[in-house]
């Protein structure tokens, strides 16, 4: 069996077709769908459109084995994508992402299915370029410049995040999710919405910091800095609020979500520092960003360049 790393770059993998026919070998795929590059592992990575293309591609190429590197950790925001990825393997030729989106929303949210379809449609539209082209091993993930040097296309996670999640888009998502909150009736449907809400509020808190950082970088005044520092403190408080009160000698323990018998977000084993993005991880350089500023010290410091 031949193991391919080109699991998301469909154009590149086409080059393997003649080789595979020549050697009559089967494919195995090293899957990188949910390894975040220049975003965050706590934000959505792929879309129903992407996984539909991918599973049908695997079927056409007679893929016989998959090694999954990266798990996917936002079951609320990326729920239809995870569901579609699994279901499409049941019948790659007969099923499609549109049908499975409807199936997922109706089963998961009941009377709130319509606003949740709109919620996911807006979300997926705005991250589609990332899912299809800019994510790990995508067509636009890397490029070679005129001097023959290789580069990642985008190396600044704040640049990527601000491009994907603009304020107007987040406002639209909030409108649809609030409508779903109001229309959901069944206990299970309401519980699933609470999971989406927890993940989405975490995303909003992150993006408020990112956008206010750019405002401060554009107009470095005490007022813009105070807004940014307030957003950082609010985000840290929100993340801490997802955990039980800290006890000396104990690991951070996530608070349960009403209606669930286990916690899906924050993911198991991920402590407060993980969600605060306090350390650099593969493809995610957040340690030296404003997310980890000492806001108390920053409030007392002069502005850069001040006497």
SULDA-V558182 format. One record per run of one state. SS is the DSSP state (H for helix, E for strand, C for the rest). FROM is the first residue (numbers start at 1). LEN is the number of residues. If there is no record, write none. Layout:
SS & FROM & LEN
SS & FROM & LEN
//
This chain:
C & 1 & 1
E & 2 & 3
C & 5 & 5
H & 10 & 4
C & 14 & 2
H & 16 & 8
C & 24 & 3
E & 27 & 5
C & 32 & 16
H & 48 & 13
C & 61 & 2
E & 63 & 6
C & 69 & 10
H & 79 & 10
C & 89 & 8
H & 97 & 38
C & 135 & 7
E & 142 & 3
C & 145 & 5
E & 150 & 3
C & 153 & 4
H & 157 & 8
C & 165 & 2
H & 167 & 17
C & 184 & 3
H & 187 & 32
C & 219 & 3
H & 222 & 20
C & 242 & 1
E & 243 & 1
C & 244 & 10
E & 254 & 1
C & 255 & 17
H & 272 & 4
C & 276 & 5
E & 281 & 1
C & 282 & 2
E & 284 & 1
C & 285 & 5
H & 290 & 3
C & 293 & 2
H & 295 & 6
C & 301 & 7
//
